[in-house]
Structures are given as C-alpha cells and as structure tokens.
Amino acid sequence: MKVLVVSDNHSSGEELHHLVERHKHEVECMIHCGDSEFDYDAEEMLPFQVRVRGNCDFDDRYPDELVQTVGNKTIFATHGHLYNVKMTLMKLHYKAKEAQADLVCFGHSHEVLTVFEEGTLFLNPGSVKLPRKPAIQTYAIVEWTSDAIEVTFHDENGKVIEEISTMFPLS
C-alpha cells in the first residue's frame, strides 16, 4: 500500500497540482497535514482524502486531527501545532498509542522527520513551499511491503531525494 503525504504549501496551489497529477495513479490515499490556506472544499484540496487544519487554516470544516483506516493501516493526521511538535514528539507518541496508529503524519515545523518506534511510523514530510530543514521543497510517499516500510522523499519536481529517504524493516 502507498500513501502520499504533504504539508505546509501556504496557499500555493501549483505545487499541489503537480504532485497530485504526478502520483494520483500510484497511491491509495493522499494526506494533507495542514497549512494549505485553502478552503476545505477548494479544488486544490479535493484530491486529499485526509486533510486537517493547520495554524494558518481558517476554515472551520477542517478537523484538528483525524484517524482514518486506509487499506489495513490506521493513519493519524494532525498539523502538529497542538502537540508542540517543534519541541517534542511525546504528546504525539501518546496519541498514536491511543489511536493504535500505524502512521502518524504531521507538519508545522517545515522540517523533514521520520521516526519508527514501537511499530508506528512518525512522519513529517517537510514543506512544499517554505522548507527549513533541509532547505528543499519536499513531500513524501510511504509504501508498506510485506517486509518493510519505505519512505521516499521527493522534491517539488518529483525527483527522489535519496539522502533523506529511508526504509524500516518490519521483521
């Protein structure tokens, strides 16, 4: 199973359009972790089956967080500002346990992060508009196989960024 995860495009629809068109036939689900700055039902947001509110989103129809089953995986998505993710993942870790999440997606810091702990993958895809660390516009694709979870980071042109992509064995 494959999912696409993006965050923090800050009102730039062009990047979203390109990555949706590039990957729409290869992923089962598209996840937006907030700070799109678009209305919930804006055309740019419709491809994202999972979408949550960031601290720069003002449409009340966005949930602050969402638990959704995709295939046989439980996904927890939030922007991260309500969980203090710039300082610690502790609150997010507790929420992941409560939700029995296989994947926790968040944004807010504009910094790429992958941590695999106690069977849960914590993923910040970075930012497709205003990146901080690394200073490259990024989004991620997560793929589960029978023996591993592969996290592939892409730049705004869809090129794989090998230096930050990673794989976690499941056995």
C-alpha positions as CSV (number, residue, x, y, z in Angstrom):
1,M,0.0,0.0,0.0
2,K,1.2,3.5,-0.8
3,V,0.2,6.9,0.6
4,L,1.3,10.4,-0.3
5,V,1.9,12.9,2.5
6,V,2.3,16.7,2.1
7,S,2.1,19.7,4.3
8,D,2.6,23.4,4.5
9,N,2.1,24.6,1.0
10,H,0.9,28.0,2.3
11,S,-1.6,29.0,-0.4
12,S,0.5,27.7,-3.3
13,G,-1.8,25.5,-5.4
14,E,0.8,25.0,-8.2
15,E,2.9,22.6,-6.2
16,L,-0.1,20.6,-5.0
17,H,-1.5,20.3,-8.5
18,H,1.8,19.0,-9.9
19,L,2.3,16.4,-7.2
20,V,-1.3,15.2,-7.4
21,E,-1.1,14.8,-11.1
22,R,2.3,13.0,-10.8
23,H,1.2,10.4,-8.3
24,K,-2.6,10.1,-8.4
25,H,-2.5,6.7,-10.1
26,E,0.1,5.1,-7.8
27,V,-1.2,5.9,-4.3
28,E,-4.2,4.7,-2.5
29,C,-4.6,7.9,-0.4
30,M,-3.4,11.5,-0.3
31,I,-2.9,13.1,3.0
32,H,-2.5,16.9,3.7
33,C,-1.2,17.8,7.1
34,G,-2.4,21.4,7.2
35,D,-1.4,25.0,6.4
36,S,-2.8,24.8,2.9
37,E,-4.5,28.1,3.5
38,F,-7.3,27.0,1.1
39,D,-10.9,26.4,2.0
40,Y,-11.8,22.8,2.9
41,D,-13.6,22.2,-0.4
42,A,-11.3,24.2,-2.6
43,E,-10.4,22.4,-5.9
44,E,-6.8,22.1,-4.8
45,M,-7.8,20.2,-1.7
46,L,-10.3,17.7,-3.1
47,P,-7.7,15.0,-4.1
48,F,-6.7,14.8,-0.4
49,Q,-8.9,12.2,1.3
50,V,-7.3,13.1,4.6
51,R,-6.9,16.8,5.3
52,V,-6.5,18.6,8.6
53,R,-6.3,22.2,9.9
54,G,-3.0,23.9,10.5
55,N,-2.5,27.0,12.5
56,C,-2.7,29.1,9.2
57,D,-6.0,27.5,8.1
58,F,-9.2,29.3,9.0
59,D,-11.9,27.1,7.5
60,D,-13.8,25.5,10.5
61,R,-14.6,22.5,8.4
62,Y,-11.1,21.1,8.7
63,P,-10.7,18.8,11.7
64,D,-7.7,19.5,14.0
65,E,-6.9,15.8,13.8
66,L,-8.2,12.7,12.0
67,V,-7.9,9.0,12.4
68,Q,-8.6,7.0,9.2
69,T,-8.2,3.5,8.1
70,V,-6.6,3.1,4.7
71,G,-6.3,-0.5,3.5
72,N,-5.3,-2.3,6.6
73,K,-3.4,0.6,8.2
74,T,-4.6,3.1,10.7
75,I,-3.4,6.7,10.0
76,F,-3.5,9.6,12.4
77,A,-3.0,13.0,10.9
78,T,-2.7,16.4,12.6
79,H,-0.8,19.6,11.8
80,G,1.3,19.3,15.0
81,H,1.0,22.8,16.5
82,L,-1.5,21.5,19.1
83,Y,1.0,18.8,20.0
84,N,4.1,21.0,20.4
85,V,6.0,19.0,17.7
86,K,8.7,21.7,17.4
87,M,9.8,20.7,20.9
88,T,8.9,17.0,21.4
89,L,7.1,14.1,19.9
90,M,5.9,12.9,23.4
91,K,2.3,14.1,23.1
92,L,2.1,12.7,19.6
93,H,3.5,9.4,20.7
94,Y,0.8,9.1,23.4
95,K,-1.9,10.0,20.9
96,A,-0.5,7.4,18.4
97,K,-0.8,4.7,21.1
98,E,-4.3,5.7,21.9
99,A,-5.3,5.7,18.2
100,Q,-3.3,2.4,17.6
101,A,-1.8,4.2,14.6
102,D,0.5,2.6,12.1
103,L,1.3,6.0,10.6
104,V,1.3,9.4,12.3
105,C,1.5,12.3,9.8
106,F,2.2,15.9,10.9
107,G,3.7,19.1,9.6
108,H,4.1,22.6,11.2
109,S,7.9,22.7,11.6
110,H,8.6,22.6,7.9
111,E,11.4,20.1,8.7
112,V,11.6,16.5,7.4
113,L,11.4,13.8,10.0
114,T,11.0,10.1,10.1
115,V,11.0,8.0,13.3
116,F,9.9,4.4,13.5
117,E,9.1,3.5,17.1
118,E,7.2,0.6,18.6
119,G,5.6,-0.3,15.3
120,T,4.5,3.3,14.5
121,L,6.0,5.5,11.8
122,F,6.1,9.2,12.7
123,L,6.4,11.3,9.5
124,N,6.8,15.0,8.8
125,P,7.0,15.4,5.0
126,G,8.6,18.9,5.3
127,S,7.1,21.7,3.3
128,V,6.4,22.0,-0.4
129,K,6.6,25.8,-0.2
130,L,8.7,27.1,2.7
131,P,11.2,24.4,3.7
132,R,13.5,24.7,6.7
133,K,15.4,21.5,7.1
134,P,16.6,20.5,4.6
135,A,16.1,23.7,2.6
136,I,14.5,21.7,-0.3
137,Q,10.8,21.7,-1.0
138,T,9.6,18.2,-0.1
139,Y,6.7,15.7,0.2
140,A,6.8,12.0,1.0
141,I,5.4,8.7,-0.3
142,V,5.1,5.9,2.2
143,E,4.9,2.3,1.0
144,W,4.3,-0.8,3.0
145,T,5.5,-4.1,1.7
146,S,5.4,-7.5,3.4
147,D,8.8,-6.9,5.0
148,A,9.4,-3.2,5.2
149,I,8.1,0.4,5.2
150,E,9.8,2.6,2.7
151,V,9.7,6.4,3.0
152,T,10.6,8.2,-0.2
153,F,11.1,12.0,-0.1
154,H,10.6,13.9,-3.3
155,D,11.5,17.4,-4.3
156,E,9.0,19.8,-5.9
157,N,9.8,18.3,-9.4
158,G,9.1,14.7,-8.2
159,K,12.8,13.7,-8.0
160,V,13.6,11.3,-5.3
161,I,15.9,12.7,-2.6
162,E,18.0,9.7,-1.7
163,E,19.9,11.3,1.2
164,I,16.7,11.6,3.3
165,S,14.7,8.7,2.1
166,T,14.7,5.7,4.3
167,M,13.5,2.1,4.9
168,F,12.4,0.4,8.1
169,P,12.4,-3.4,8.2
170,L,9.3,-5.0,9.7
171,S,10.8,-8.2,10.9
